[in-house]
Amino acid sequence: MSTVDQTSPHSAFLQTPNSRRRWFLRCAAVALGLSPFVLFEVLCLAMGWGRPDLSVDPFVGFHDVNPLFVLNEEGDRYEVPVARQGYFRPESFAAEKPADEFRIFCLGGSTVQGRPFAIETSFTTWLEISLNSADASRSWEVVNCGGVSYATYRLIPILREVLDHQPDMIILCTGQNEFLEDRTFDHIKRRPPIVKHSLSAASKMRTFHVLRNGWFSLTNRDSYETLDERPLLPTEVTALLDEQGGMETYHRDDVWRESIIEQYRFNLIRMVELSQEAGVPIVLINPVCNLRDCPPFKSEHRSELTADQLLDWETLTDTARERLACRVPEVAEATTLWEQACELDPLHAGEYFELARCYDRAGQTEEAKSAYLTAKELDVCPLRMLEPMQAAVIETADRMSVPLVDAQELFERVTPDGIVDGRWLVDHVHPSIQGHQLLADRVAELLVRLGTITPGENWEEERTRAYQTHTESLPDYYYIKGLKRLKVVQNWARGRAGVDPATFRGSTDASDD
């Protein structure tokens, strides 16, 4: 006759039916206790109670928010006022939307605006041309809302505004400007992790917001009082690099960095939720970065590096440069020296870029790309989108069932070795005119797949002709101004401001002359 080993970890499940019955009753008791909360949550959802206020930003506030579009004197069009043309290009749309118009608003930073050129050669213009070439039976209006140096937290008020202007679609391409403005997260950091995670989880429930609003009502408090500790930002962007010596304010700060990434992810989700709540389809674009032709903007040694270790590091890097400067460059030896330098200080961005270039010269493409990415991620002044942020775009699109155009993957695929460089980008993040056309074509293809547009036959040929006609219509000075602005942008990105920020932005003709 067999016996049950009472010391076995499975013995509890092999004991009497009474034991199993007790476990069932305990689980049933827990479920019964939670059922009122579940039923109330369902009731709140059905009645529309406790809807989260997506207009509230828990990270930052603004001294004032001005509209991006105002009615013109005739009252027939909304236009970007002169007061905001320091950051936005002149743009407009009909106040009374035509019955046959499909209206798309594109939000983002200077990449959306078409820097270092302008809207005329941005992907938004090429997209509008493409859509009108594909289907002339209706009017396709693509409105460019790209603001120079604008990060996600500054785009949310613009999104809320344009959602009142009868959009048929929103396109969002943002992520390169999140580190430009100085702001703190002390009011967030002071919360213990368990409190932050608990509040984050609870805030997704309608019951939480009903109870929270009820408490504020009973105590005669305004729910916005809890946000008083947020940093208040100026009405318009005050980028650190706009000031002389702005680069000196950037230092390695992992807590600040992670807070900005968290804020970016939070804002990305908020913008999708705002669009979905308004019933307007939204498309996300994962921005592209230049890896090969863009050294890190600022590098710093790890803080624990001793004076002797620093001397050894400098000896290694100086010798590596000497090997590469030989009449016949000694690439293999230089590579080994840079690898040793990276082992000695694994936090210096510049050394990884030099190592990547050595791998590149040796034809070690995979190793080169990995080192280029490491250099970008370690950049103390991150003017290129970080990998966790790009992952956040892709994850948000997947989790919230949002169409995605992965510009990073697209540009990698059209680059022979998959390392994005100056073939398609004019600087660290801004696509060339051909790059904007490439991006517009991919967005148009997505809209065809989604069934948003049904193109006629040979529409690609018609699009090519329309592109050519538009290109020929642009005067020579348009390109001259763009190249002039490119030089200013390059100096600005290197911390050599020394110029009027308006000249950098170059949004009006006066600032370009």
N, C-alpha and C positions, 0 to 999 in steps of 0.2 A: 504494500500500500504506500503510495507516494505522499510526501509531505511538502509543505511550502516553506522555503527558506525565508524566515522572517527578517533576515538582514538584507535581502535582495532589494535593490532600489525599485524594482517593479512589483514588490509584494503588495503595495497599497492598492494596485489595480487588480490583484489576484485574490483579494480577500472577499469577504461575504457580500452579498447583495445589499445588506444594510449600509455598508461603507460607501458603496457607489451611490446609494440613495441619498446619503447625507451630503455628498458632493453635489449631486443634482439639486437638492433643496437649497444649498448655499448659493449656487449660481443663479437659481430662480429668484432667491431673495434679493440678490444684487440687481438683477434685471428688473424686478418689480420696483425696487427703490429708485432706479434711474428712469423708469418709464414716465413719471410726470415731467421730467426735464425734456425727454425725447418728444413727448406729445406737445409740450409747450413750444419747443423749437420748431416743430412741424406747423403749429398754429401760427407762430410768428412769420414763418416763411409764406404761408398761405395768405395771411392778412397784410403782408408787407411791412410788418413792424420790425424795428431794430435793424433797419438796413444800415450797414457800415457807411460812414461819411467819407467817401473817397476824395473829397476836396481837401481834407486835412492832411498836411504833411507833418509827421511827428519829428522830422529831422531838422528842417529849417523853415523860417518864415521870411517875409519880405516887408520892407518899410511901406511899399506901395506896389500895386500891380496895375499897369496901364494896358488898355486894349491894343492888340496888334493891328486890327483893322477898324477903320472909322468910315462913316459915310462921307462921300465927297460933297461939294457944294450943291451939285445938281440932285443929290439924293438917289442916284441910280446905280452907284457902285460903291463897294467897300474897298478902301485903299489903305496901304501902310502909310501912316502919317510921317511927315518929314522928321518929327521928333524921334522916331524909332528907326530912321534910315541910317543911323550910325552902326547898326548891327544887322539890319535886314535890307534887302534890295527892294526897290519899288515893285509892288505886286498888287493885283486887284482882281475882283470878280463881281458879277452882277448882283445887285441887291435883291432883285426878284429873279429867282432861278428859272431859266427857260425850261419848258416842259420836256424838251428832248436832251437836256444836259445831264451828263454823268460827271459829278464833281468829286475830285480827289484832292485831299490836303496832304502834303508831304511835310513832316516835321523832323527837325534834326539840327545839326550844327553847320559849320562852314562847308562840310563835305556835301550836304544837301544843297547849300546855296551855290555850289560850283566853284569855290575858291581853288586856285588864286584868280580864276576868271569870274564869271558871274552866272546868273540864272540862265542866260541865253545858251550856255553850253553845259548846264547841269543835266543830270539824268532825268530830272523832272520835265524839262523841255523836250528832250528826245523821246520820253515816254508819251507826252501829249501828241507829238508828231506821229509816233508809231501807232497810237490808238486811232487817231483820225485817218491814218492811211489804211488801217485794217477795217474800219467800219465808218463810212462817211454818212450813214443814215442817221446818226445822232451826233451831238456835240460833246467832245471830251475836253474837260477843263481840269488841268493839273495845277494846283496852287502851291507855290513854293513858300514854305514857312521856315526856311533854314536861317538860323541866327548865329552869327559869328561868336564863338566861345560859349554857346548855350549848352548847358548840361540838362539832364533829365528833369531835375527839380525846377528848372526855369521853363521847360517845355509843357509841364502839366497845366499851368494856367492857360497856355495857348491852346492846348488840346480842348480844355473845357470851353474855351471861347468858340473855336471853330465847329464844335459839335452842335452849336446853335445856328450854324449857317448851312443847314441841309446837306451835309456831306453824304456821298454814296460810299466813300471808302477813305480810310486813313492809312498812310504809309509812314512807318516810323523807322528812322535810321539814326541811331544815337549811341554814344558810348566813348567818344574820344576826348570829351571835355570835362570829365568828372573831377579831375584833379587840379583844375585851373584856379578855382577860387579858394581863399582861405576860410575855413569854417571849422568849428569844434563840435565834438559829440559828447561833451562832458555830461549832459543831462541823460544821455543814453548809457554811457559807460558806468555811471554811478549805480545803475540798477544791477543787482546780483544776477548772474546768468540764469538761475532758476526762475527769477521773477520775469526776466525778459522772455524766456521761452514760454512760460505759463501765459503771460499776457498775449504773446503772439498767437498761441493756440486758441485762447479764449476769444480773441477779437474776431475770429472767423465765425463765431456763433451769434445768431440773432438774439438769443436769450441774454448774452453778455451785454449787448448794447442796450436792450430794453431796461435791464436792471441798472446799468451804469447811468443812463439818462434819467431814470427814476430817482436815483440817489442824488444826482445833481439838482433835480427839481425840488426834492424834499429839503435839501440843505441850502437852497437859494444860491447855487454856484453855477457859473457858466462852464460848460465842458471845455471851452477854449482856455480857461485859466490854467489848466494842467499843461498847456503848451508854452507858458510864459518863459520858460527857461531855454527855449530854442534860440539859436543864434538868428538874428535878423539881418538879412543881406540887403544891400542897396537895390534900388529898383532895377538898375541895369548892371551888367557884368563888370566886376572889377578884378580882372585876371591878375594874378601875381606877376606874370611876365610882362604886363603892361608897364610896370615900373622899372626904372633903372636899378639893377642889382636884384631883380626879383628872383633870379635863379638861386641866389644865396639863401633864400628862405626855405628851399627844399632840402630836407634831410630824411634819412631813413627813419620811418615811424610805422612800424607794423600795425599798431593799434589803429592809427588814423587811416592807413591803407585799407584794412579790413572793414572799418566802419563805412568808408566810401563805397566799397564793393557791395556791402549790405544795403546801403541806401540806393545804389543803382539797381540792384535786383528788386528791391521793394518798389521803386518808382516804375520800373518796367512792368511789373505785374499790375500796379495801379492804373497805368495807362491802358493796358489791355482791358482791365475790368471796366474802366470808364467808357471805353468804346463799345464793349459788349453790352453794358447796361443801357446805352443809348441805342442799341440795335444797329450799330454801324460796323461793318466788317473792317478789320485791321490787318495789315500785312507788316511783318517785321523784317528788317534787313540787318544782317550781321555784318558790321563794317569791316573793312579790310585795312591791313597795316603793311607798311614797307619794312621788310626784314633786312635784305641784303645791303641796301644803299643808305641805311639810316643808323649811324652809331648811336649808342645811348646818349641822352642829353646831359645826364649827370651821373657820375659814379662815386661811390664812397667805399672805403675799406671797412671791414668788420671792426667793431669797437674793441674786440679783444686782441687785436693784432699788436704784438709787442714791437719795440723799436728794432730789435734784432731781426724779427720776422719781416718787418717792413723793408729793412735793408736787403734781406735775402730776396724778397719779392721784386724789388727794384733791379737787383742784379739779374734776376731771371728775365724780366721783361726787356731790360736794356739789351741783354745778349740776344734775345729773340729778335729784336728789331735789327740788330747788326747782321744776324744770319740772313734776314730777308733783304737787307740792303746790299748784299754781295753781288758781284757782276753776274754770277749764276746763283740765284737765291737758293739757300739751303732750307727748303720748306719743311722737310721731315724733322730736321734738328730744331727749327723754330717751333714747330708744332709740339714737340716734346717739352720744350721750355715753357710754352704757354700752358700746357696741361699741368705742369708742376706748379706754375703760378696760381692756377685755379684751385689746385689742391691746398695751397698755402692760405689762400683767401677766397673762399667760395662765394663771397658776396659782392665782389667787384664786377660791375656790369661791363666795363670797358675791356677787361681781359678776356671775357667770353666772346665779345665781338671780334677781337683780334684772333682768338682761337678759331672761331667760325670761318674767318677769312683764310686761315691756313688750310683748314679742311676743304674749303671751297677750291683753293688752288690745287689741292691734291686730288680733286675729283671725288671726295668723300661726301656725297650730297646729304645723306641721312644725318651724319655727324654734324655737318655744317648747319643744317636746318635746326637741329636740336640746340646747338650752341647759340645761334642767332636768337632763338626763342628765349633762351635763358638770359641773354643780354637784355632783351626787351623787358622781361619780367623783373629783372633786378634794377632797372633804371630808376634812380631816385626821383627823377622828374618824369612821371609817366604821361607823356603826351600821345602815346599810342595805347589802344585798348588792351587791357590785360586779359590773359587767358581765362581766368574765372569769370570775367564779365562776358566774354564771348560765349562761354559755356552757359551762362545765365540766359542769354538770348535764345540759344537753341533749346534749352530745357523749358523755358517759358512757352515757346512756340509749340513744343511737343505736348506739354502738360495741359495747356489751355486751348489746344486744337486751333492754333493760329497759323496761317500760311507763312512760310519763311523763304526768304531769298538769302542764301549764304554767300555774301560777296567775297569773304575770305576764301572759301572753297572754290568759288568761281574763278577768282584771279589766280589761285594756285594752279588750277587745271589748265589755264591758257598760258601759263609760264612754263617753258620747257622742262625745268628741273623741279618745279613746284615750290621754289623759294621766291616769294613776291619781291619785285625790285622796281627799278625805274622804267621798266618797259611799259607799265600801265599806271604808275603813280608818279606825280611830279615832285613829291616830297615824302614826308613820313606817313601821311594819311590821305592826302588828296589825290583822287584819280585824275589822270589826264583826260582830255576831251574824248579820246577814243575809249578810255576806261569808263567814262560816264555813258557813252553809247552802249558799251558792252553791258553795263548794269541795267540800263533802260530796256535793252532787248530781253534780258532775263526776266525782268518784272513783267513785261508784256507777254512773254511765253507763259508765265505763271497765271496771268489773268485769262489767257486762252484755256489753260488746263482747268481753271476753276469755273469756266463757263460764263465769266463776266463779259466776255466779248467773243463773238463768232466772226473771225476774219474772212474776208473774201479771198478768191483765188489770187495767187501771185502778189499777195500783200507785202511780202518781204521785199520784192523788187520795187514796189511803189514806195515803201519806206526808205529804201536806199536812195531813190531819186529825191524824196522829200528832205532827207538828211543833207544831201548835196546842195539842194536849193537853199536851205536854211544856212548852211555853212558859208555859201557864197554871198549871202545877204549881209553878213557881219563885216563891218568896216575894219581896215587894217589896225586902227588905233585900239580896237577892242583887244586884240592879241598883244599889242605893245603894253597896254595898261596891265594886262594879266601877268606878263613876264616881269614887269616892274614890281607888281604886288607880290609876286613869288619871292623875289629877293628880300623884300621887307619881312615876309612871313618867315623865311629861313633865318634871318637875323633875330627875329622875335623869339623863335623856337629855341635858339641857342642862348637865350638870356641876354641878348644885346639889344634891349628895347631902345633906349636913346632916341626914340621917335615918338611923334604924337600918336597915341593909340588909334585915333581916327584914321591916320594914314595907313596903319596896319589893316584896319577893318576895311577901308577903302570902299565903303558902301555907296557913297555919292560921287558924282562926277567931280565935284569941287575937291574932294579929298584925293582924287587920282591925278589931278593936274599938277 
